[in-house]
Structures are given as C-alpha cells and as structure tokens.
Amino acid sequence: MRVSLTMSLPRQPSSATRARHALTTLLCLTDAGEDTRANLAVLISEACSNAVIHAAPDTTVDITIRIDDHVCVLEVGNRGVTPDDDTLAAGLPAPLTVGGRGLPLIAALADTATFVAGPPDRVLLRITKHLTEVRDA
C-alpha cells in the first residue's frame, strides 16, 4: 500500500496535535503494530513541536507523511535555522545536547533521522521508521 499526505500548518503549538492526528489516521490503514504507531506519534509530535519553536515568525510548518509498503517517512520543514544556527549538510547535531529532549528522542525512536540540506533559510528533518511490527488481528 502507498499513501501520502502533505500539509502546511500554522506556526502554533496545536499544529503538532493536528499532524499527530493526521498520521494516526493514515496508520489505521496499515498493519503497523501499536508500539510502532505510538513511536511514530511521538516522532511527529516532537518534530512538529521543534519546527514550531524554531520557525521564523509568520511562517508555516510543512509536513509530508509517506507510507510505502512497510516504511513510513515523515518530513517536517520550516523556514528558520538549524540547531545552534549551524548549516547541517546531513545528520543530527553531535552530541545530541542541543536544545531539549526532542532530537535525542527522535534519534532513539527513528530508524533514521537527518536534516536534509536545502536553502539557507529552510530546515527539513526527514525521519524514517519501518513498519515491521504487525498488530494483532
């Protein structure tokens, strides 16, 4: 199965909840297990919360959710700067002590998580999670 959703949400705290609800709805179409769905909910919530906090004023948080067979890819982007105003070619900051708990939590729960290089005023975090755990029928 392949399904995708792209949305631009306002830069406000409630956008993390909206993104989580959209992801949860899409995951209901899959056989992903409860733990995997819960981990993905935390991943999108943390990524969106970070984007809201660090986005430039009066901009949006752009989210893409792609489920392709047994892989879920979350992309959360915003106009702003990367952690510590660094230009990251890829990867997460090392050590993962920048800011709060968001990036370490994302790194722990995702199969992969990386900042994707782009224009200087654009931040895009790509998170991948395999849907290998199957829920009980």
C-alpha positions as CSV (number, residue, x, y, z in Angstrom):
1,M,0.0,0.0,0.0
2,R,1.1,3.5,-0.8
3,V,-0.4,6.6,0.8
4,S,0.9,10.1,1.2
5,L,-0.3,13.4,2.7
6,T,1.2,16.9,2.5
7,M,0.0,19.8,4.6
8,S,1.1,23.2,5.7
9,L,0.1,24.1,9.2
10,P,0.3,27.4,11.0
11,R,3.2,28.1,13.3
12,Q,1.3,27.4,16.5
13,P,1.5,24.6,19.2
14,S,-1.8,23.0,18.1
15,S,-0.2,22.1,14.8
16,A,1.8,19.2,16.4
17,T,-1.6,17.7,17.6
18,R,-3.1,18.1,14.1
19,A,-0.1,16.4,12.5
20,R,-0.3,13.6,15.0
21,H,-4.0,13.1,14.3
22,A,-3.4,13.0,10.5
23,L,-0.6,10.4,10.9
24,T,-2.7,8.3,13.3
25,T,-5.5,8.3,10.7
26,L,-3.2,7.2,7.9
27,L,-1.6,4.5,10.1
28,C,-5.0,3.0,10.7
29,L,-4.9,1.9,7.1
30,T,-1.8,-0.2,7.8
31,D,-1.0,-3.3,9.8
32,A,1.5,-1.4,11.9
33,G,1.6,-2.6,15.5
34,E,0.6,-0.5,18.5
35,D,4.2,0.2,19.6
36,T,5.2,1.3,16.1
37,R,2.2,3.6,15.8
38,A,2.9,5.1,19.3
39,N,6.6,5.7,18.4
40,L,5.6,7.4,15.1
41,A,3.1,9.6,17.0
42,V,5.9,10.7,19.4
43,L,8.2,11.3,16.4
44,I,5.9,13.6,14.5
45,S,4.9,15.4,17.7
46,E,8.5,16.1,18.6
47,A,9.5,17.1,15.1
48,C,6.5,19.4,14.7
49,S,7.0,21.0,18.1
50,N,10.6,21.7,17.3
51,A,9.6,23.2,13.9
52,V,7.0,25.4,15.6
53,I,9.5,26.6,18.2
54,H,12.3,27.3,15.7
55,A,10.4,28.5,12.7
56,A,10.6,32.1,11.6
57,P,7.6,34.2,12.6
58,D,4.5,34.3,10.4
59,T,5.6,31.1,8.5
60,T,4.1,27.6,8.3
61,V,5.3,24.2,9.3
62,D,5.3,21.9,6.2
63,I,4.7,18.2,6.8
64,T,4.8,15.3,4.4
65,I,3.8,11.8,5.5
66,R,4.5,8.9,3.1
67,I,3.7,5.3,3.8
68,D,5.1,2.9,1.2
69,D,4.5,-0.7,1.9
70,H,6.4,-1.2,5.2
71,V,8.2,2.1,5.6
72,C,6.9,5.4,6.9
73,V,8.7,8.6,6.0
74,L,8.0,11.8,7.9
75,E,9.3,15.2,6.6
76,V,8.9,18.2,8.7
77,G,10.1,21.5,7.4
78,N,10.0,25.2,8.2
79,R,11.6,28.5,7.4
80,G,14.2,29.1,10.1
81,V,17.6,27.8,11.1
82,T,19.0,24.5,12.2
83,P,20.0,23.9,15.8
84,D,22.7,26.3,17.0
85,D,22.3,28.2,13.7
86,D,24.6,25.6,12.1
87,T,24.2,24.7,8.5
88,L,23.9,20.9,8.6
89,A,24.7,19.1,5.4
90,A,23.1,16.0,6.9
91,G,22.6,14.2,10.2
92,L,21.7,15.3,13.6
93,P,23.9,17.5,15.8
94,A,26.5,15.7,17.7
95,P,26.4,15.5,20.6
96,L,22.6,15.5,20.8
97,T,22.6,18.1,23.6
98,V,21.3,21.0,21.5
99,G,18.1,22.3,23.0
100,G,15.8,20.0,24.9
101,R,14.7,16.4,24.6
102,G,13.3,16.4,21.1
103,L,16.3,15.5,19.0
104,P,17.6,12.8,21.3
105,L,14.1,11.3,21.5
106,I,13.8,11.4,17.7
107,A,17.2,9.7,17.3
108,A,16.2,7.0,19.7
109,L,12.8,6.1,18.2
110,A,13.5,6.6,14.5
111,D,15.3,4.1,12.2
112,T,16.9,7.1,10.6
113,A,16.6,10.9,11.2
114,T,18.6,13.5,9.3
115,F,18.4,17.2,8.4
116,V,18.3,17.5,4.7
117,A,20.4,20.2,3.0
118,G,18.5,22.9,1.3
119,P,18.3,26.7,1.0
120,P,19.9,28.6,3.9
121,D,16.6,29.7,5.4
122,R,14.9,26.3,5.1
123,V,15.1,23.4,7.6
124,L,13.9,19.9,6.7
125,L,14.0,17.0,9.0
126,R,13.5,13.6,7.4
127,I,12.5,10.7,9.7
128,T,12.2,7.0,8.6
129,K,10.5,4.3,10.5
130,H,10.0,0.7,9.3
131,L,6.6,-0.8,9.9
132,T,7.8,-4.3,10.6
133,E,5.8,-4.9,13.8
134,V,2.3,-6.1,12.8
135,R,-0.7,-5.6,15.0
136,D,-2.8,-8.4,16.3
137,A,-5.9,-9.2,14.2
